[in-house]
Amino acid sequence: MRRVVQFSTGNVGQHSLRAVIGRPDLELVGVHAASPDKIGRDAAQLCGLTEPTGVIATDDLDALIALRPDCVVYTALGETRPMEALEQMSRILAAGINIVGTSMVWLVTPRQLDDWLRVPLEKACAQGNSSLYVNGIDPGYSGDTAVHAALSLVTRAESVTIKEVFDYGNYDDAEYTGAAMGFGTAPDDDLPMAFQPGVIVAMFGGLVRNLAAALGVELDDVRQRFEPWYTPERIECAMMTVEPGRLAGVRFAAEGVRGDRPVITVEHTTRLTPAAAPDWEYPPNGLDGVHMVIVEGEPRIELTTHLSHPVLDVTEAGCVSTAARAVNAIDWVCDAPAGLIALEDIPPTAMIRGLMW
């Protein structure tokens, strides 16, 4: 039985919290919450369960560390406050507590990290004899597990394209995702944060370089591209209301090139409702969102992953699966050697152990 602390209860954290509570091989011993309206509440209330757990949310990191859990599930938003998240993670790891998480997407490819992030985390892992693993759906599954499976089916690959094609209209996250992508902004506004020079490569270039290293391919460059779409009509959705002339769709990519030809591409087509960007690619078969891997090679492979749920929409189902990519690794990570762990370090069967009871 692994003793676990859940760190944050937001879009992803509420689902990892629910998963930890439900699994018979995990024991929830603590919950971290930053919002005043969540502190002091039972963990069950924070993830939609009715039976109290007796575990009360706190913002006291020292108190959670004092519980001596085996692992912390770290799902707090870190991309907008990287130094604070780095400090929190380092304190946990240095105290001898392992971390699995979905935050700080750069950590999905730890072998591609810049020193400012890698060095303090490696030092903390060494000090605490602890391990850190971060993954998700995208970045994550689509750029590692899915693409590895697709490539295993060809005798030669000419190019690889990893795509997320999603309607974000029902994703209630205007504060971070909406603002970062610039939804609702005008053409003469400043370029959205996510598409400033170098940001796409910073966020997704590690996936490109990691796959190139796995393939034994030497790239000449990793570059980015971005294309906005402004709506001529008013669009209303859960994310926000977008007035005419404002941004309601984005298409962007990180491309690994040889010569001037992209050979490894990580691309996103993101719209608010099906009305946005009608000339761009839609998910197949009328679906709301998919992750795809396309390998041009011998033979050509196209692998499509669609998430669904009887109650939740596709974006929230994606949050469930993002949480799963962390929770399902807890047992293995707790037994792993100290250090930063990449997906390729974990045996595939270790990620499915304990899922059926």
Backbone torsions as a table, in degrees:
resi	resn	phi	psi	omega
1	MET	NA	120.1	-179.8
2	ARG	-92.5	131.7	177.6
3	ARG	-87.4	126.2	-168.8
4	VAL	-128.4	141.0	169.0
5	VAL	-112.3	132.6	174.1
6	GLN	-95.2	126.2	-178.3
7	PHE	-109.9	100.5	-180.0
8	SER	95.6	151.0	-177.7
9	THR	-135.8	43.2	179.8
10	GLY	-87.4	-146.1	-174.4
11	ASN	-56.8	-40.0	178.0
12	VAL	-94.8	-41.8	-174.2
13	GLY	-60.0	-34.6	177.8
14	GLN	-62.8	-31.1	-179.7
15	HIS	-81.0	-37.3	175.3
16	SER	-68.2	-36.0	176.2
17	LEU	-60.9	-46.7	179.6
18	ARG	-62.0	-39.6	179.3
19	ALA	-65.5	-42.5	179.8
20	VAL	-63.5	-43.6	179.1
21	ILE	-60.7	-37.4	-174.1
22	GLY	-79.8	-24.0	-173.5
23	ARG	-81.0	131.8	-178.9
24	PRO	-72.0	-16.1	-179.2
25	ASP	-95.3	5.0	179.4
26	LEU	-126.9	145.0	177.3
27	GLU	-121.8	116.8	176.1
28	LEU	-74.8	123.6	-179.7
29	VAL	-117.7	-12.5	-179.6
30	GLY	-164.5	156.6	178.0
31	VAL	-138.3	132.7	174.2
32	HIS	-101.9	133.9	175.0
33	ALA	-138.4	142.2	-179.6
34	ALA	-100.0	-26.4	-176.3
35	SER	-76.7	133.7	179.1
36	PRO	-57.3	-30.2	-178.7
37	ASP	-77.5	-8.2	177.9
38	LYS	-103.8	-28.7	-179.2
39	ILE	-63.5	134.2	-179.7
40	GLY	90.3	-1.9	179.7
41	ARG	-98.2	153.1	177.8
42	ASP	-67.9	145.2	-178.8
43	ALA	-55.5	-35.6	-179.0
44	ALA	-60.6	-39.2	-179.5
45	GLN	-64.5	-25.9	-175.4
46	LEU	-86.5	-4.8	179.5
47	CYS	-134.9	17.8	172.2
48	GLY	82.5	15.4	177.4
49	LEU	-95.8	157.1	-176.1
50	THR	-101.6	-27.5	-177.3
51	GLU	-86.6	118.2	-177.6
52	PRO	-59.2	146.9	178.2
53	THR	-99.0	-20.0	-173.3
54	GLY	81.9	-0.2	177.7
55	VAL	-98.1	120.1	-172.4
56	ILE	-106.0	132.5	-178.2
57	ALA	-67.4	142.1	179.9
58	THR	-141.5	160.1	172.2
59	ASP	-106.4	13.9	-176.7
60	ASP	-93.6	97.5	-178.2
61	LEU	-64.5	-38.0	179.3
62	ASP	-60.7	-39.7	179.4
63	ALA	-65.6	-36.2	179.2
64	LEU	-70.7	-40.5	176.4
65	ILE	-62.4	-36.6	-179.7
66	ALA	-65.3	-18.2	177.0
67	LEU	-71.0	-14.7	-179.8
68	ARG	55.0	52.3	176.4
69	PRO	-70.0	160.8	173.8
70	ASP	-74.4	-31.4	-172.8
71	CYS	-152.7	147.2	170.8
72	VAL	-113.1	131.4	173.4
73	VAL	-93.9	104.9	-171.9
74	TYR	-99.6	105.2	-179.1
75	THR	-121.1	10.0	178.9
76	ALA	-65.1	143.6	177.5
77	LEU	-60.4	122.1	-178.1
78	GLY	-117.7	-18.0	-173.7
79	GLU	-65.7	-27.4	178.9
80	THR	-92.4	-7.4	179.2
81	ARG	-143.4	58.0	-171.0
82	PRO	-60.1	-36.8	-176.9
83	MET	-70.9	-38.0	177.5
84	GLU	-66.1	-44.0	178.6
85	ALA	-63.6	-40.8	178.1
86	LEU	-61.3	-41.9	179.2
87	GLU	-64.9	-42.4	178.5
88	GLN	-63.9	-47.6	179.5
89	MET	-60.9	-42.9	-178.5
90	SER	-63.2	-40.0	178.1
91	ARG	-62.7	-42.5	-179.5
92	ILE	-65.0	-48.9	-177.9
93	LEU	-64.5	-42.3	-179.3
94	ALA	-64.7	-23.6	177.8
95	ALA	-81.7	1.5	177.4
96	GLY	89.3	20.5	-177.6
97	ILE	-111.8	128.1	178.9
98	ASN	-72.2	156.6	176.5
99	ILE	-130.3	132.5	161.3
100	VAL	-116.3	145.2	-175.8
101	GLY	-163.3	178.3	178.5
102	THR	-126.9	1.0	-175.7
103	SER	-93.0	159.3	-180.0
104	MET	60.8	73.2	-169.0
105	VAL	-59.3	-19.8	176.0
106	TRP	-58.0	-28.1	-175.9
107	LEU	-73.6	-8.6	176.5
108	VAL	-61.8	-31.2	177.7
109	THR	-121.4	76.8	-171.8
110	PRO	-62.7	-23.9	179.9
111	ARG	-76.6	-7.3	177.9
112	GLN	-105.8	8.5	-173.4
113	LEU	-70.3	147.1	169.4
114	ASP	-75.7	156.9	-174.0
115	ASP	-61.3	-33.4	-176.2
116	TRP	-59.8	-27.2	-179.4
117	LEU	-100.4	-41.7	-175.5
118	ARG	-66.8	-47.3	-171.7
119	VAL	-62.4	-50.6	-179.8
120	PRO	-65.5	-32.4	179.3
121	LEU	-72.4	-40.6	176.2
122	GLU	-63.3	-39.7	178.3
123	LYS	-63.1	-42.5	179.6
124	ALA	-65.6	-40.2	178.0
125	CYS	-63.3	-42.5	179.5
126	ALA	-65.0	-41.4	-179.8
127	GLN	-63.4	-41.3	-176.1
128	GLY	-98.1	0.8	-174.4
129	ASN	51.2	48.9	-173.9
130	SER	-125.8	170.9	-176.3
131	SER	-130.0	153.6	-179.4
132	LEU	-131.9	128.6	177.7
133	TYR	-136.1	127.8	178.4
134	VAL	-127.6	133.8	176.8
135	ASN	-159.1	177.4	-179.6
136	GLY	-171.5	-156.2	176.7
137	ILE	-86.7	-53.0	-178.7
138	ASP	-156.8	107.2	0.4
139	PRO	-65.9	146.4	-180.0
140	GLY	142.5	-118.9	-172.6
141	TYR	-45.7	-49.7	-174.5
142	SER	-64.8	-29.6	-177.8
143	GLY	-98.2	0.4	174.0
144	ASP	-130.7	-77.0	-174.9
145	THR	-57.3	-49.4	-176.7
146	ALA	-66.0	-44.8	-177.2
147	VAL	-71.7	-32.5	175.8
148	HIS	-63.7	-42.7	178.8
149	ALA	-62.2	-45.1	-179.1
150	ALA	-63.4	-44.8	-178.0
151	LEU	-66.6	-27.1	179.7
152	SER	-67.3	-10.9	-176.1
153	LEU	-99.7	3.2	-179.9
154	VAL	-116.7	154.8	174.5
155	THR	-91.0	-22.3	175.6
156	ARG	-154.2	136.9	178.6
157	ALA	-113.4	131.7	176.7
158	GLU	-95.1	-35.9	177.1
159	SER	-158.2	158.0	178.5
160	VAL	-131.6	130.0	175.2
161	THR	-124.7	126.2	178.4
162	ILE	-110.7	124.1	-173.6
163	LYS	-125.5	141.6	161.1
164	GLU	-114.9	121.7	177.4
165	VAL	-121.3	106.7	-167.9
166	PHE	-141.1	143.9	166.9
167	ASP	-92.7	114.0	-179.5
168	TYR	-93.9	9.6	-174.6
169	GLY	-57.3	-35.4	-178.3
170	ASN	-93.3	5.3	179.9
171	TYR	-86.5	108.6	-173.8
172	ASP	-81.8	72.5	-177.8
173	ASP	-147.1	53.9	178.3
174	ALA	-65.1	-30.7	-174.0
175	GLU	-64.0	-40.3	-179.8
176	TYR	-108.5	-65.5	-176.1
177	THR	-60.8	-47.4	-179.1
178	GLY	-61.5	-45.3	-179.0
179	ALA	-68.6	-41.6	-178.2
180	ALA	-63.1	-39.7	-179.3
181	MET	-85.7	-8.6	175.2
182	GLY	81.1	17.6	179.0
183	PHE	-58.2	134.3	-179.6
184	GLY	89.9	-3.1	179.9
185	THR	-87.4	162.2	-179.0
186	ALA	-95.8	160.3	-178.2
187	PRO	-58.4	-30.6	-178.5
188	ASP	-92.5	3.9	173.7
189	ASP	-72.3	165.5	174.5
190	ASP	-58.1	149.0	177.0
191	LEU	-58.2	133.4	-179.4
192	PRO	-55.0	152.0	-177.0
193	MET	-53.1	-43.2	-175.2
194	ALA	-67.1	-17.3	-173.9
195	PHE	-118.4	14.6	171.7
196	GLN	-61.7	156.0	-179.6
197	PRO	-51.4	126.5	176.4
198	GLY	86.2	-11.4	-174.3
199	VAL	-72.2	-42.7	179.3
200	ILE	-59.9	-43.2	178.3
201	VAL	-65.6	-38.3	178.8
202	ALA	-63.3	-38.1	-176.4
203	MET	-81.4	-39.8	-171.6
204	PHE	-119.7	-8.9	179.4
205	GLY	-63.6	-29.7	177.6
206	GLY	-61.4	-36.6	176.8
207	LEU	-63.0	-42.8	179.8
208	VAL	-63.4	-49.3	-178.3
209	ARG	-66.4	-36.4	179.8
210	ASN	-64.7	-42.7	179.6
211	LEU	-68.4	-38.8	177.1
212	ALA	-59.9	-41.8	178.7
213	ALA	-63.8	-41.3	179.3
214	ALA	-64.5	-35.2	179.7
215	LEU	-81.7	-12.1	-175.5
216	GLY	73.8	30.6	-177.4
217	VAL	-104.2	133.0	175.6
218	GLU	-96.8	117.8	-178.8
219	LEU	-89.9	148.1	174.5
220	ASP	-81.9	-29.2	-176.9
221	ASP	-167.2	158.9	167.1
222	VAL	-121.5	118.2	-175.2
223	ARG	-122.6	169.4	-179.1
224	GLN	-126.3	156.0	172.5
225	ARG	-140.5	154.7	-176.0
226	PHE	-150.7	135.8	178.5
227	GLU	-136.2	122.6	178.4
228	PRO	-93.2	158.8	172.8
229	TRP	-133.5	126.2	-177.5
230	TYR	-108.4	130.7	-173.3
231	THR	-79.1	137.1	173.6
232	PRO	-82.9	-13.6	-178.0
233	GLU	-123.7	157.6	176.8
234	ARG	-67.0	134.6	178.2
235	ILE	-120.4	126.0	177.3
236	GLU	-115.0	130.5	179.0
237	CYS	-157.7	176.4	-177.7
238	ALA	-64.7	-33.9	179.6
239	MET	-61.0	-48.1	-177.8
240	MET	179.7	175.2	169.7
241	THR	-103.1	127.8	-178.7
242	VAL	-110.6	121.9	-179.2
243	GLU	-80.3	158.7	178.5
244	PRO	-53.9	140.0	-179.3
245	GLY	85.4	3.2	-177.3
246	ARG	-109.7	162.8	-174.5
247	LEU	-70.4	127.0	178.9
248	ALA	-135.9	5.0	177.6
249	GLY	-158.3	145.2	176.8
250	VAL	-139.0	144.6	173.2
251	ARG	-131.2	125.1	-174.8
252	PHE	-149.3	161.4	-176.9
253	ALA	-158.9	153.3	164.0
254	ALA	-107.5	128.5	-174.4
255	GLU	-122.5	126.7	170.7
256	GLY	-91.4	122.7	-171.6
257	VAL	-118.5	148.6	167.7
258	ARG	-123.5	126.9	-167.3
259	GLY	67.3	-122.7	173.4
260	ASP	-120.7	22.2	-175.2
261	ARG	-110.0	123.7	175.7
262	PRO	-66.7	129.4	176.6
263	VAL	-115.5	-22.9	174.5
264	ILE	-133.3	118.4	-175.2
265	THR	-128.2	132.7	170.8
266	VAL	-114.1	111.8	-170.3
267	GLU	-125.0	144.1	176.0
268	HIS	-126.4	133.4	169.8
269	THR	-118.6	110.9	-171.6
270	THR	-125.4	126.1	-179.2
271	ARG	-133.6	159.1	173.2
272	LEU	-104.2	102.4	-176.6
273	THR	74.0	156.4	179.7
274	PRO	-62.3	-16.1	179.9
275	ALA	-70.6	-19.9	-176.2
276	ALA	-81.7	142.8	174.5
277	ALA	47.4	60.0	-175.0
278	PRO	-64.6	-19.0	179.7
279	ASP	-87.6	-6.8	179.3
280	TRP	-88.7	167.9	-179.9
281	GLU	-62.3	138.2	172.7
282	TYR	-108.7	158.8	171.9
283	PRO	-60.2	150.0	-179.3
284	PRO	-69.5	157.1	171.0
285	ASN	59.3	28.0	176.4
286	GLY	73.7	15.3	-180.0
287	LEU	-74.7	161.0	-178.7
288	ASP	-84.5	-27.2	-177.9
289	GLY	-168.6	142.0	179.3
290	VAL	-143.8	159.4	166.4
291	HIS	-113.9	132.5	-173.6
292	MET	-128.6	147.2	168.9
293	VAL	-125.3	126.8	178.7
294	ILE	-122.1	119.9	177.0
295	VAL	-110.8	116.0	171.5
296	GLU	-86.4	115.1	-175.6
297	GLY	-176.1	-150.7	-176.6
298	GLU	-121.6	97.0	-3.1
299	PRO	-84.3	-178.7	173.4
300	ARG	-78.1	135.4	-178.9
301	ILE	-121.0	134.7	171.5
302	GLU	-131.4	116.2	-178.1
303	LEU	-115.5	125.6	-177.6
304	THR	-120.8	130.1	177.6
305	THR	-113.7	123.8	177.2
306	HIS	-122.9	132.5	179.0
307	LEU	-103.0	140.5	176.9
308	SER	-145.0	165.5	-176.5
309	HIS	-157.3	144.2	-177.5
310	PRO	-66.1	-20.3	-177.9
311	VAL	-120.1	-43.5	-173.9
312	LEU	-83.8	151.5	174.9
313	ASP	-81.1	177.2	-170.4
314	VAL	-64.9	-33.1	179.7
315	THR	-69.4	-39.6	178.3
316	GLU	-74.6	-32.8	172.3
317	ALA	-59.6	-36.0	175.4
318	GLY	-63.5	-35.2	176.8
319	CYS	-66.8	-36.2	176.5
320	VAL	-62.3	-46.4	-179.1
321	SER	-68.9	-34.1	174.4
322	THR	-60.1	-44.7	177.0
323	ALA	-61.2	-40.1	-178.6
324	ALA	-60.5	-36.1	-178.1
325	ARG	-63.3	-23.6	176.0
326	ALA	-91.0	-52.9	-174.7
327	VAL	-59.5	-39.2	-175.9
328	ASN	-68.3	-13.3	-179.4
329	ALA	-98.9	-2.7	-172.8
330	ILE	-54.1	-51.3	-173.9
331	ASP	-60.5	-46.2	-178.1
332	TRP	-66.4	-43.8	-178.1
333	VAL	-62.1	-36.5	179.5
334	CYS	-64.0	-26.5	179.3
335	ASP	-98.9	-1.5	-174.6
336	ALA	-76.4	157.4	172.0
337	PRO	-61.5	155.2	-178.8
338	ALA	-62.1	144.0	175.5
339	GLY	134.3	-173.5	179.7
340	LEU	-87.9	130.1	-173.3
341	ILE	-109.3	133.0	172.9
342	ALA	-101.4	158.4	179.7
343	LEU	-54.4	-39.3	-176.5
344	GLU	-68.4	-12.2	176.7
345	ASP	-79.0	-19.2	-172.2
346	ILE	-97.6	125.0	175.3
347	PRO	-58.5	134.0	-176.6
348	PRO	-53.3	-37.3	-177.9
349	THR	-69.6	-21.5	177.8
350	ALA	-66.9	-23.5	-178.2
351	MET	-81.5	-7.8	-179.0
352	ILE	-114.6	-4.6	-179.3
353	ARG	-66.3	133.0	176.5
354	GLY	87.9	6.2	-175.9
355	LEU	-83.5	-14.0	-178.0
356	MET	-124.8	124.6	179.1
357	TRP	-146.9	NA	NA
